[in-house]
């Protein structure tokens, strides 16, 4: 892909997200989401592989369906209230349709089936973009309409997403699919407190984004795509292998790492709202996610020398400076943010 096309594409993605975050009209938000969708399609299909074309088609059809539902919801709301304002979603019907449209764009249960296939069919950098930046615009819209969102539906979708994300991730051997189901599980945690304490939901999703960025950077740095590749990560970079293991523990939400902070806040809010059964269910579902996080960490760290490796050793590769520059601050923030807050 030429440099000019890359600049135009990334500029369109950034501007569209900023427009969605700052808009007060559903029409402007819808147009910005369409611009965002059209801008990322060339990035998904740039590898010229049938799997990439399939992923592009699935992404386009899913996002187009979600945009149609969003436009339908905003039109019904404008018909009922006489305004296109985002904050005026007082009727339950358009609020429910809007919730389905936004969760479809983010990839949560029951509209999650496109996310693992799309992330598996594209490159690591594009998969990073889909699992992090592409979630900002929908979550901002959900935050803006959180006062009118049906709480029972949101809570049910959150519990289903956290449970299914952990359950389905245990059977995966491809790291991109594993991280896709991890994204689904973390989106479930975000939805749990969206109606009662939306600021906590924002803390959770942005913490997840900060943790996910160095994970993808390390995978790209070590050319790691499968669980079998994890067994020989130490031959490429022992330091990257150790940091990746700690990042996975942080994603799982183990104290005292950063990933534990938003989960603790969410559980505290659920108990405060007398939703203790939901808190217990979410905690149990997080144990399912912990299984595949620990499996990846085991393959990363416990098979280092002098232990035996289960696959052929890779040649040591030269580290790329651009990835290292982006990796250092994000990994440091992921590892030390919670201890700093506790002090």
Protein Blocks (a to p, Z undefined) as FASTA:
>chain_A
ZZklmmmmmmmmmmmmmmmmmpcbfklmmmmmmmmmmmmmmmmmmnopaklmmmmmmmmm
mmmmmmmmmmmmmmmmmmmnopabfklcfbfklmmmmmmmmmmmnopafklmlmmmmmmm
mcfklmmmmmmmmmmmmmmmmmmmmmmgcfklmmmmmmmmmmmmmmmmmmpcbfklmmmm
mmmmmmmmmmmmmmmmmmlmmmmmmmmmmmmmmmmmmmmmnopabfklmmmmmmmommlm
mmmmmmmmmmnopafbfklmmmmmmmmmmmmnopmmmmmmmmmmmmmmmmmmmmmmmmmm
mmgcfbdcfbdcdddddddfklmmmmmmmmmmmmmmmmmmmZZ
